[in-house]
């Protein structure tokens, strides 16, 4: 009988090591195999060319909880997920799983390519421990959720990657397992289906436990009530707080790559951010700014006499490389015609970006007579990095501040 809050996943001191060299790894595997037969215990020390992919991981996951696993490529997320699914065994520690386990770990994994979508539904359902009658009762729901009715009797080898994800997720989700393991496969497919999957995950959370691996932080923030940042195979944030894990993840990816164009007719001599008349310093590469405060951007340009009227646009880009806001001179009905050394001051009355790190890009373009964009005079995708503080961490990149009133209509 299902019990709310019961422990479904228990991981205790789990570690896994791999060898960087195939031949050496095969030799080590053979030695370990004979060692196990003879009853000798494997050593926890690393041998030449070995490394820890996962090291000393421990956590518990209860029914109704969703654990988000985040980290850069090679941090150990997929290795941990494969151990949870029983595809590989840990070298140290124990994993205890209760109930039926559904997994969507690798694209197309678990599908027989020569069988049809319908036949694969029955195969996967049987692996999950469902009887044919139970699968019959779920079949129409699976096909409807996957939106593959027209192609359900076509061999899976002819499916696109998006169609495989649709079918795989539909099987895993509609069978309602006790534990659901999902890797980054939801990055494949259209936006509409991804939103549909996230909504379904929210519904499943009432009766199951979910382990969700993703590089898309809004997805993690939306459905996870726990999150661990993995770094070199170990848990970086032991508290499991979602906001802390996401912010730590973003801190690992300070923007260093820049794209620059132009510079022949207009070049940038300097860029500054001022608080009233005080220049703000950026000792660690980030300008520290406070939410809802006023700031001035000062851009010093060298403008050729051959330049026509031009406008300036600042773009604010978050760590998912999404442009979340603009500061555009044209929207303030400002065009510039100054030549030579030009200082452009742009004041923002209230900087309402949510807490976090952002890149500021700048574009200077020719303005045609109809105010459409002409030549690109100058472009820099990352002229500065900023850090916003002074507000609790929110899920949205822009936070509005306004006046709120309430009137009781009862006499």
C-alpha positions in Angstrom: 0.0 0.0 0.0 1.3 3.4 -1.0 2.3 5.7 2.0 2.9 9.4 1.6 6.4 10.2 2.6 7.8 6.6 2.6 11.4 6.2 1.5 11.6 4.8 -2.0 15.2 5.5 -2.8 18.1 5.2 -0.4 21.7 5.8 -1.5 24.5 5.2 1.0 28.1 6.0 0.3 27.9 5.1 -3.4 31.0 5.4 -5.5 31.9 4.4 -9.1 35.2 4.5 -10.8 36.1 4.1 -14.5 39.3 3.7 -16.4 40.4 6.2 -19.1 42.0 3.5 -21.2 39.9 0.7 -22.7 42.5 -2.1 -22.7 43.6 -1.3 -19.2 40.0 -1.2 -18.1 39.3 -4.6 -19.5 42.4 -6.0 -17.7 41.2 -4.5 -14.4 37.8 -5.9 -15.0 39.2 -9.4 -15.5 41.3 -9.1 -12.4 38.3 -7.9 -10.3 36.2 -10.8 -11.7 38.7 -13.5 -10.6 39.1 -11.6 -7.3 35.4 -11.8 -6.6 35.4 -15.6 -7.5 38.3 -16.1 -5.0 36.5 -14.1 -2.4 39.0 -11.2 -2.1 37.5 -7.7 -1.6 38.2 -5.0 -4.2 40.5 -2.2 -3.2 39.0 1.3 -2.8 42.3 2.8 -4.1 42.5 4.1 -7.6 44.8 2.2 -9.9 46.8 3.9 -12.8 44.5 5.5 -15.4 41.4 5.2 -13.1 39.2 8.1 -11.8 36.1 8.5 -9.6 33.1 9.3 -11.7 30.9 9.3 -8.6 32.3 9.5 -5.1 30.7 8.9 -1.7 27.1 10.0 -2.7 24.4 9.6 0.0 20.7 10.7 0.0 17.2 9.6 0.6 14.2 10.3 -1.6 10.6 9.9 -0.4 7.3 9.4 -2.2 6.1 12.9 -3.4 9.6 14.3 -3.8 11.5 15.3 -6.9 15.3 15.4 -6.8 17.0 17.6 -9.5 20.5 16.6 -10.4 22.5 19.4 -12.0 26.1 20.0 -13.0 28.3 20.4 -16.0 29.0 17.6 -18.5 31.1 14.9 -16.9 30.0 15.7 -13.3 28.6 12.2 -12.7 24.9 12.8 -13.1 24.2 10.2 -15.8 26.5 7.6 -14.1 24.5 8.0 -10.9 21.2 7.7 -12.7 22.4 4.5 -14.4 23.4 3.0 -11.0 19.9 3.9 -9.7 18.4 2.0 -12.6 20.6 -1.0 -12.1 22.4 -0.7 -15.5 25.8 -0.5 -13.8 26.8 -1.5 -10.3 28.5 0.7 -7.8 32.1 -0.1 -6.7 31.3 1.0 -3.2 28.2 1.7 -1.2 24.6 0.4 -1.5 21.5 1.5 -3.3 18.0 0.4 -2.1 15.0 1.0 -4.4 11.4 0.2 -3.5 8.5 -0.4 -5.9 8.4 -0.3 -9.7 11.0 1.8 -11.5 10.5 3.6 -14.7 13.4 5.2 -16.6 14.0 7.4 -19.5 17.8 7.7 -19.5 19.1 7.5 -23.1 17.3 8.3 -26.3 15.7 5.1 -27.7 17.0 3.0 -24.8 14.7 0.0 -24.2 13.2 0.1 -27.7 13.5 -2.7 -30.2 14.0 -0.8 -33.5 12.4 -3.5 -35.7 9.2 -3.6 -33.6 6.4 -1.2 -33.9 5.6 1.5 -31.3 2.6 -0.6 -30.1 4.8 -3.7 -29.7 7.4 -1.7 -27.8 4.7 -0.4 -25.4 3.9 -4.0 -24.4 7.6 -4.9 -24.1 8.4 -1.9 -21.9 5.3 -2.4 -19.8 6.3 -6.1 -19.2 9.8 -5.0 -18.1 8.2 -2.6 -15.6 6.3 -5.6 -14.2 2.8 -4.9 -15.6 0.6 -7.7 -16.9 -0.8 -7.6 -20.4 -4.3 -6.7 -19.0 -2.8 -3.7 -17.2 -1.0 -2.6 -20.3 -4.2 -3.0 -22.4 -6.0 -0.7 -19.9 -3.2 1.9 -20.3 -2.6 1.6 -24.1 -5.0 4.2 -25.4 -3.7 6.7 -22.8 -0.1 6.1 -23.8 -0.8 6.6 -27.5 -2.9 9.7 -26.9 -0.3 11.3 -24.6 2.5 10.5 -27.1 0.5 12.0 -29.9 1.6 9.1 -32.2 -1.7 7.5 -33.1 -0.9 7.8 -36.9 2.5 6.2 -36.5 2.0 3.7 -33.6 2.1 0.7 -35.9 5.3 1.8 -37.7 8.7 0.3 -36.7 10.5 2.5 -34.2 13.6 2.5 -36.3 11.8 5.0 -38.6 10.9 7.3 -35.7 12.6 10.7 -35.3 14.4 11.5 -32.1 11.5 13.6 -30.9 9.0 10.8 -31.6 11.1 8.3 -29.6 11.1 10.7 -26.6 7.4 11.1 -26.9 6.8 7.4 -26.8 9.4 6.7 -24.1 8.1 9.4 -21.8 4.5 8.4 -22.4 5.2 4.7 -21.4 7.2 5.7 -18.3 4.7 8.3 -17.1 1.4 6.6 -17.9 2.5 3.4 -16.3 2.7 5.4 -13.0 5.9 3.8 -11.5 6.9 4.3 -7.9 10.2 5.7 -8.9 10.8 7.6 -12.2 14.3 8.4 -13.5 14.7 11.0 -16.2 17.9 12.1 -17.9 18.3 15.1 -20.2 16.1 13.5 -22.9 13.4 16.2 -22.5 15.8 18.6 -24.2 14.7 16.8 -27.4 11.3 17.7 -28.9 9.1 20.7 -29.3 8.3 23.2 -26.6 4.6 22.1 -26.4 5.4 18.5 -25.6 8.1 19.5 -23.0 5.5 21.6 -21.2 3.1 18.7 -21.3 5.8 16.4 -19.8 6.5 18.8 -17.0 2.8 19.1 -16.2 2.5 15.3 -16.1 5.5 15.1 -13.8 3.8 17.4 -11.4 0.8 15.1 -11.4 2.9 12.0 -10.8 4.7 13.5 -7.8 1.7 12.9 -5.6 2.3 9.1 -5.8 5.9 8.6 -6.8 9.5 9.8 -6.4 11.3 11.4 -9.4 15.0 11.8 -10.1 15.4 14.4 -12.8 18.7 15.3 -14.6 18.7 18.5 -16.6 20.8 21.4 -17.8 17.7 23.6 -18.1 17.4 25.4 -14.8 13.8 26.7 -15.2 12.7 23.0 -15.5 14.6 22.1 -12.3 13.1 25.1 -10.5 9.6 24.3 -11.7 9.3 20.7 -10.5 12.1 19.9 -8.0 11.7 20.3 -4.3 15.3 19.1 -3.8 18.4 19.7 -5.9 22.0 18.6 -5.8 24.9 20.1 -7.7 27.4 17.5 -8.7 31.0 18.5 -9.2 33.7 15.9 -10.0 31.4 13.1 -8.8 30.6 14.6 -5.4 27.6 16.6 -4.1 28.5 20.3 -3.9 25.5 21.5 -1.8 24.5 19.1 1.0 21.5 21.1 2.0 19.5 20.1 -1.1 18.1 23.7 -1.4 16.9 24.2 -5.0 17.8 28.0 -5.2 21.2 27.5 -3.7 22.0 24.6 -6.1 20.9 26.6 -9.2 22.9 29.7 -8.2 26.0 27.6 -7.5 25.6 26.0 -10.9 25.4 29.4 -12.6 28.4 30.6 -10.7 30.5 27.9 -12.5 29.8 29.4 -15.9 31.1 33.0 -15.8 30.9 34.3 -19.4 34.4 34.5 -20.9 33.6 34.1 -24.6 32.7 37.3 -26.5 31.4 38.0 -30.0 32.4 41.3 -31.4 31.7 43.0 -34.8 32.4 46.3 -36.3 34.7 48.9 -34.8 35.8 50.6 -38.0 33.4 53.5 -37.9 32.5 53.4 -34.2 34.7 51.9 -31.6 34.2 51.7 -27.8 37.0 53.3 -25.7 35.5 52.4 -22.3 32.4 51.3 -20.5 31.5 52.2 -16.9 28.5 51.7 -14.5 27.8 54.5 -12.1 25.7 54.7 -8.9 24.7 58.4 -9.0 28.1 59.9 -9.7 30.2 57.1 -8.2 31.9 54.7 -10.5 31.3 51.1 -9.5 34.3 48.7 -9.5 34.3 45.1 -10.6 37.2 43.4 -8.7 36.0 39.9 -9.5 34.8 40.6 -13.0 31.2 41.3 -11.9 29.7 44.7 -11.3 27.8 44.3 -7.9 24.4 46.0 -8.4 21.3 46.2 -6.1 17.8 45.4 -7.2 15.4 48.3 -7.8 18.2 50.9 -7.6 19.1 53.6 -10.2 22.2 53.3 -12.3 23.9 55.0 -15.2 25.7 53.3 -18.0 28.5 55.4 -19.5 29.8 54.5 -22.9 32.8 56.4 -24.3 32.9 56.1 -28.1 35.2 57.1 -31.0 32.8 58.0 -33.9 34.0 58.5 -37.5 32.8 61.6 -39.4 31.3 59.2 -42.0 28.7 57.8 -39.6 25.0 58.5 -40.1 22.5 58.7 -37.2 22.8 55.8 -34.9 21.0 54.2 -31.9 22.3 52.2 -29.0 20.8 49.1 -27.4 21.9 47.2 -24.3 20.7 43.6 -23.9 20.7 41.7 -20.6 21.4 38.0 -21.0 21.0 35.4 -18.3 23.1 32.3 -17.7 20.8 30.2 -20.0 21.9 32.6 -22.7 18.4 34.0 -23.0 17.9 37.7 -23.5 15.6 38.7 -20.7 15.6 42.6 -21.1 16.5 45.5 -23.3 17.5 49.1 -22.7 17.0 50.7 -26.1 17.6 54.3 -27.0 15.0 54.2 -29.8 12.3 53.4 -27.3 13.2 56.6 -25.5 13.1 58.3 -28.9 16.8 59.0 -28.8 19.0 58.9 -31.9 22.6 60.1 -31.9 24.5 62.1 -34.5 27.5 63.2 -32.5 31.0 62.6 -34.0 34.5 62.4 -32.6 34.9 61.4 -28.9 31.4 60.9 -27.6 30.3 60.1 -24.1 26.8 58.5 -23.9 25.2 58.4 -20.5 22.1 56.1 -20.2 20.2 56.2 -16.9 18.0 53.4 -15.6 15.6 54.6 -12.9 14.9 51.1 -11.4 16.9 48.0 -12.3 14.3 45.3 -11.7 16.3 42.2 -12.8 15.9 39.3 -10.4 18.8 38.1 -8.3 21.6 36.4 -10.2 24.3 36.9 -12.8 23.8 38.5 -16.2 25.9 39.6 -19.2 25.4 43.0 -20.8 25.7 43.1 -24.5 25.7 46.4 -26.6 24.8 47.0 -30.2 25.3 50.3 -32.1 23.5 50.4 -35.4 22.8 52.9 -38.2 19.3 54.2 -38.1 17.7 54.6 -41.5 15.2 57.4 -42.3 12.3 55.0 -41.4 14.1 54.1 -38.2 14.8 50.6 -39.3 18.2 49.1 -38.7 21.0 49.8 -41.1 24.7 49.0 -40.9 26.1 47.4 -37.8 28.6 49.9 -36.5 29.6 48.0 -33.3 28.5 44.9 -31.5 29.9 43.3 -28.3 28.0 40.3 -26.9 29.5 40.8 -23.4 30.7 44.2 -22.6 30.2 43.6 -18.9 29.1 41.1 -16.3 26.7 42.1 -13.5 25.6 40.5 -10.2 22.1 41.5 -8.9 21.5 41.3 -5.1 19.1 42.8 -2.7 16.1 40.6 -3.5 15.1 37.0 -2.6 15.9 34.5 -5.3 12.9 34.2 -7.6 12.2 32.0 -10.6 11.5 34.9 -13.0 14.4 37.1 -14.4 12.4 40.3 -14.0 10.6 41.4 -10.8 8.1 44.3 -11.0 7.7 46.7 -8.1 4.6 48.8 -7.8 1.8 50.1 -5.5 -0.6 47.7 -4.0 -3.9 48.6 -2.4 -6.8 46.7 -0.8 -10.3 47.9 0.0 -12.8 46.0 2.0 -16.2 46.1 0.3 -18.1 44.8 3.3 -20.1 47.4 5.2 
